Amino acid sequence: NGKWGIFSMAIPGRVGYQCSNFYRHLIESGELKDNNYELDEKGKAHYIFQKGRRKTWAKSTDPNEPKPKPVREKKKPAKKKKKKKKKKKDDDEDYCPSSYKKKKKNETTESNENINNNNNNNNDEEIPPEMKYSHPLPEFIDSITLDEVEEPAISPYGHVMSRSSWSRTLGQQDYKNICPFTKKQLHKRDLVLLTWDNINEYHDKIVNFPSGYKPVYR
């Protein structure tokens, strides 16, 4: 049911995301089957929350269900080919050597490529990360859902997760207001939402950066 933080409290030396990672590995390897998880096209297991199940579409197996009528595509009228006018061999004004045409075409292609490269470089330099991303920690993995964080929030102990993950974990009846990482008291009012304005202030306090993570704000 996604309560790995509470589940890990009975296992010494383990936290919720470690137990969750191992459980997902068992599902991806086919050793376990759980209807609360689904595999994507890359074979990665994702937890399905009860309030927001992902839609899956399957073909109907009911023989009485009427089959959809095939849609006939309208044939497009054939385009009339325009007759090309033949140039006279004696017309010196319209004559152009093939070598000159090839050289001119190469110059035009190179010019267009240079313009496109300059435009791409200008676009990358002009757009700051604040305009590209909604929060300062893009591609930061949530320890509970193992998906990218949304509305990242940091605890006084330095752990970062999505605000929704904190709310579900700290709202459990049996382990209410207990940090799933440190097993210490933690309230929702103690969390700080990370924004572009305060990310530099809290950067050095974050203790669960994913390996190889490169911040976009530095």
WOHUVEN-V445378 format. One record per backbone hydrogen bond with DSSP energy under -0.5 kcal/mol. CO is the residue of the C=O (numbers start at 1). NH is the residue of the N-H. E is the energy in kcal/mol with one decimal. If there is no record, write none. Layout:
BEGIN
co=CO nh=NH e=E
co=CO nh=NH e=E
END
This chain:
BEGIN
co=2 nh=4 e=-1.2
co=3 nh=7 e=-2.1
co=4 nh=8 e=-2.3
co=6 nh=9 e=-1.0
co=7 nh=10 e=-1.1
co=8 nh=11 e=-1.6
co=10 nh=12 e=-0.6
co=11 nh=14 e=-1.4
co=15 nh=19 e=-1.7
co=16 nh=20 e=-2.6
co=17 nh=21 e=-2.3
co=18 nh=22 e=-2.0
co=19 nh=23 e=-2.2
co=20 nh=24 e=-2.4
co=21 nh=25 e=-2.0
co=22 nh=26 e=-1.8
co=23 nh=27 e=-1.8
co=24 nh=28 e=-2.9
co=25 nh=29 e=-2.1
co=26 nh=31 e=-1.7
co=26 nh=32 e=-1.4
co=27 nh=30 e=-1.0
co=34 nh=37 e=-1.7
co=36 nh=48 e=-2.9
co=38 nh=46 e=-2.4
co=40 nh=43 e=-1.8
co=44 nh=40 e=-2.1
co=46 nh=38 e=-2.0
co=47 nh=49 e=-0.6
co=49 nh=52 e=-0.6
co=50 nh=53 e=-0.5
co=61 nh=63 e=-0.5
co=62 nh=65 e=-1.0
co=70 nh=72 e=-0.6
co=88 nh=91 e=-1.5
co=90 nh=92 e=-1.3
co=97 nh=101 e=-1.6
co=98 nh=102 e=-2.2
co=99 nh=103 e=-1.9
co=100 nh=104 e=-2.3
co=101 nh=105 e=-2.2
co=102 nh=106 e=-2.0
co=103 nh=107 e=-1.9
co=104 nh=108 e=-1.8
co=105 nh=109 e=-2.2
co=106 nh=110 e=-2.3
co=107 nh=111 e=-1.9
co=108 nh=112 e=-2.1
co=109 nh=113 e=-2.2
co=110 nh=114 e=-2.1
co=111 nh=115 e=-1.8
co=112 nh=116 e=-2.3
co=113 nh=117 e=-2.3
co=114 nh=118 e=-2.1
co=115 nh=119 e=-2.1
co=116 nh=120 e=-2.3
co=117 nh=121 e=-2.3
co=118 nh=122 e=-2.2
co=119 nh=123 e=-2.2
co=120 nh=124 e=-2.1
co=121 nh=125 e=-1.9
co=122 nh=126 e=-2.3
co=123 nh=127 e=-1.9
co=126 nh=128 e=-0.7
co=128 nh=131 e=-1.3
co=128 nh=132 e=-1.0
co=129 nh=133 e=-2.3
co=137 nh=140 e=-1.3
co=140 nh=149 e=-2.9
co=142 nh=146 e=-2.1
co=147 nh=142 e=-3.4
co=150 nh=163 e=-1.1
co=151 nh=163 e=-1.4
co=152 nh=194 e=-2.7
co=153 nh=161 e=-1.9
co=154 nh=192 e=-2.2
co=155 nh=158 e=-1.9
co=158 nh=207 e=-2.6
co=158 nh=208 e=-0.7
co=159 nh=155 e=-2.1
co=161 nh=153 e=-2.8
co=162 nh=166 e=-2.1
co=163 nh=167 e=-2.1
co=164 nh=168 e=-2.1
co=165 nh=169 e=-2.3
co=166 nh=170 e=-2.8
co=167 nh=171 e=-0.8
co=169 nh=172 e=-1.0
co=170 nh=177 e=-1.9
co=173 nh=176 e=-0.7
co=175 nh=178 e=-1.0
co=177 nh=186 e=-2.2
co=179 nh=183 e=-2.0
co=180 nh=16 e=-0.5
co=184 nh=179 e=-3.2
co=187 nh=190 e=-1.5
co=188 nh=191 e=-1.4
co=192 nh=154 e=-2.6
co=195 nh=199 e=-1.2
co=198 nh=202 e=-1.4
co=199 nh=203 e=-1.0
co=202 nh=205 e=-1.0
co=202 nh=206 e=-0.7
co=203 nh=206 e=-1.2
co=210 nh=213 e=-1.9
co=213 nh=215 e=-0.6
END
